[in-house]
Amino acid sequence: MAWESNDVSNINKNKNIEVPQAGNTYVFTCKNYKIFWVYAIQENGKQIGETQLSIDCKKYEDNNISISIEKNKMNVTVFPNEGYQIRNISIGVTAGDIFNSFIFKQKGKGDLYR
Protein backbone atom coordinates (compact mmCIF):
# COMPACT_ATOMS: atom_id res chain seq x y z
CA MET A 1 0.00 0.00 0.00
CA ALA A 2 1.33 3.45 -0.90
CA TRP A 3 0.63 6.32 1.50
CA GLU A 4 0.74 10.09 1.64
CA SER A 5 0.38 12.05 4.88
CA ASN A 6 -0.16 15.56 6.13
CA ASP A 7 2.72 15.28 8.62
CA VAL A 8 4.94 12.37 9.44
CA SER A 9 8.10 14.42 9.70
CA ASN A 10 9.00 12.80 13.02
CA ILE A 11 9.74 9.22 11.96
CA ASN A 12 12.52 7.51 13.90
CA LYS A 13 15.03 4.91 12.68
CA ASN A 14 12.56 2.09 13.43
CA LYS A 15 9.95 3.79 11.22
CA ASN A 16 7.79 4.68 14.23
CA ILE A 17 5.88 7.95 14.09
CA GLU A 18 7.01 9.99 17.10
CA VAL A 19 4.03 11.76 18.67
CA PRO A 20 4.45 14.63 21.15
CA GLN A 21 3.09 14.21 24.69
CA ALA A 22 0.32 16.70 23.84
CA GLY A 23 -0.91 14.43 21.01
CA ASN A 24 -1.47 15.15 17.34
CA THR A 25 -3.77 14.43 14.40
CA TYR A 26 -2.56 12.70 11.25
CA VAL A 27 -4.30 12.16 7.92
CA PHE A 28 -3.12 9.25 5.79
CA THR A 29 -4.26 8.92 2.17
CA CYS A 30 -3.90 5.56 0.44
CA LYS A 31 -2.66 6.24 -3.08
CA ASN A 32 -3.28 2.84 -4.66
CA TYR A 33 -6.42 1.44 -2.96
CA LYS A 34 -9.83 3.12 -2.80
CA ILE A 35 -11.05 1.07 0.15
CA PHE A 36 -9.23 -0.34 3.17
CA TRP A 37 -10.07 -1.07 6.80
CA VAL A 38 -8.55 -1.61 10.23
CA TYR A 39 -7.95 -5.23 11.17
CA ALA A 40 -6.00 -4.77 14.43
CA ILE A 41 -5.16 -2.16 17.05
CA GLN A 42 -2.62 -2.62 19.81
CA GLU A 43 -1.80 -0.30 22.68
CA ASN A 44 1.49 -1.06 24.46
CA GLY A 45 1.50 -4.54 22.95
CA LYS A 46 -2.04 -5.43 24.06
CA GLN A 47 -4.66 -6.24 21.40
CA ILE A 48 -7.75 -4.03 21.62
CA GLY A 49 -10.90 -6.14 21.74
CA GLU A 50 -11.24 -9.87 22.36
CA THR A 51 -10.75 -10.57 18.64
CA GLN A 52 -10.16 -8.45 15.59
CA LEU A 53 -13.88 -8.79 14.78
CA SER A 54 -14.77 -6.90 17.96
CA ILE A 55 -13.37 -3.60 16.62
CA ASP A 56 -15.27 -1.51 14.09
CA CYS A 57 -13.16 -1.69 10.95
CA LYS A 58 -13.91 1.93 9.90
CA LYS A 59 -14.14 3.81 13.22
CA TYR A 60 -12.63 3.37 16.67
CA GLU A 61 -12.11 5.59 19.70
CA ASP A 62 -10.90 5.13 23.26
CA ASN A 63 -9.10 7.32 25.82
CA ASN A 64 -5.84 7.23 23.84
CA ILE A 65 -6.72 7.29 20.15
CA SER A 66 -9.41 8.02 17.58
CA ILE A 67 -9.39 6.39 14.13
CA SER A 68 -11.83 7.04 11.30
CA ILE A 69 -11.68 5.89 7.69
CA GLU A 70 -13.65 7.40 4.84
CA LYS A 71 -12.96 6.15 1.33
CA ASN A 72 -9.16 6.18 0.94
CA LYS A 73 -8.38 8.50 3.89
CA MET A 74 -7.63 7.54 7.47
CA ASN A 75 -7.71 10.16 10.23
CA VAL A 76 -5.79 9.25 13.37
CA THR A 77 -5.87 11.44 16.46
CA VAL A 78 -3.54 10.47 19.29
CA PHE A 79 -4.82 12.09 22.48
CA PRO A 80 -2.50 13.62 25.11
CA ASN A 81 -0.51 11.12 27.16
CA GLU A 82 -1.14 12.02 30.81
CA GLY A 83 1.05 9.17 32.06
CA TYR A 84 4.79 9.12 32.57
CA GLN A 85 5.50 6.13 30.32
CA ILE A 86 5.96 6.08 26.55
CA ARG A 87 2.77 4.92 24.82
CA ASN A 88 3.05 2.65 21.77
CA ILE A 89 0.05 2.32 19.47
CA SER A 90 -0.02 0.06 16.42
CA ILE A 91 -2.77 0.17 13.78
CA GLY A 92 -2.98 -2.64 11.22
CA VAL A 93 -4.86 -1.94 8.00
CA THR A 94 -5.72 -4.15 5.04
CA ALA A 95 -7.37 -3.97 1.63
CA GLY A 96 -8.04 -7.72 1.63
CA ASP A 97 -4.90 -9.25 0.22
CA ILE A 98 -2.35 -6.65 1.30
CA PHE A 99 -1.47 -5.42 4.78
CA ASN A 100 0.20 -2.36 6.28
CA SER A 101 0.77 -1.00 9.76
CA PHE A 102 1.31 2.34 11.42
CA ILE A 103 3.23 2.50 14.69
CA PHE A 104 2.94 5.57 16.88
CA LYS A 105 5.36 6.16 19.76
CA GLN A 106 4.16 8.88 22.11
CA LYS A 107 6.13 10.59 24.86
CA GLY A 108 4.87 10.49 28.42
CA LYS A 109 5.00 13.48 30.76
CA GLY A 110 8.63 14.46 31.20
CA ASP A 111 9.83 11.48 29.15
CA LEU A 112 12.32 11.55 26.32
CA TYR A 113 12.24 9.11 23.42
CA ARG A 114 14.55 6.17 23.93
N, C-alpha and C positions, 0 to 999 in steps of 0.2 A: 504494500500500500504506500502511495506517495502522499506526503503531507506538506501543507503550508500553514504557517501560524502567524498570529499577530505579534507574539513576543516570546521567543524561547532563547533569548540572548544569554541566559544563565544556564548553560548546559555544562556539566562537569565531565571529567575524563571517562566516567562510567556511563555517560549518556543519560544521566538523571537530570531532570529539570529542577534547578535549585529555586525554591520558593521562599520569599522573605517571611519572617515571623508574622508580619501583619496580614499575610495572605495575598492572593492575586487572582485575576481572572484571565483565562487563556481561551482563544478560539482556534480550533484546528479544523482545516478544510481538507477533505480527502480529494486529491486531484484525479484519481483514476477509478473510483467507485462512487456511484450515485447513492447507494444505500449501504449502511453498515450498522452494527449494534454492539453493545457491551455484552461480553460473555463472562467477565470476572472482575471483581474489585477486591483488592486486599489493602488493609491498613495495618502497618507494622507487621506484615507477614501473616495476618489472620484473614481468612476468607470472609467476606461479608455475605451473610445469608447462609442457610443450611446447605443449599446447593446453588449452582449457577442459575437454576430456573426460578429461584426465589427472588432474584433481583429483576426489576423492570429493565428491559434491554434498551430502552430509549430515554429513561429519566430515572435519576436516583439522587437522593439527598439525605445527609445525616448531619451530625454536629461538626464534621470536619470538611466535608466536600459536597458540592452540587455538580451533577453531570446532566446535560440535556443534549439530545441529538435531534436535529431536524435536517432532513435530506442528507447532504454530504458535509454538514458542519456539526462539530461537537464543541459545546461550551463547557468549560471546566472552571469552577470557582473553588479555590482552596481557601477555607475560612481561617481566621487568625488562630495560631497555635498558642493557647494560654498555658500550656505545660512547659516544663523545662527540658524535655527530651526532644530529639529530632523525630519528626513524624515522616514516615515513608508510606506513600500511597501509590499503588499500582493499578492501572486500568487496562484491562485486556479487551480489545475490539476485534471483530471479525466481519467479513463480508461473505461468509459461508465456507469458502475453501482457502482463505488466506487470513492470517492472523497478524496482529500488531499489538504492541503494548506501550504505554506511557508511564514513566516512573517519576513521581514527584518526591523530592526530598526537601522537607520544610524545617527551618530552624525553630528551635524552642526559645523561650525567653532567656536571653543572655547566653545562648549557645552559639558556637561557631561551627561551621561545617567541618566535618572530619573526613 
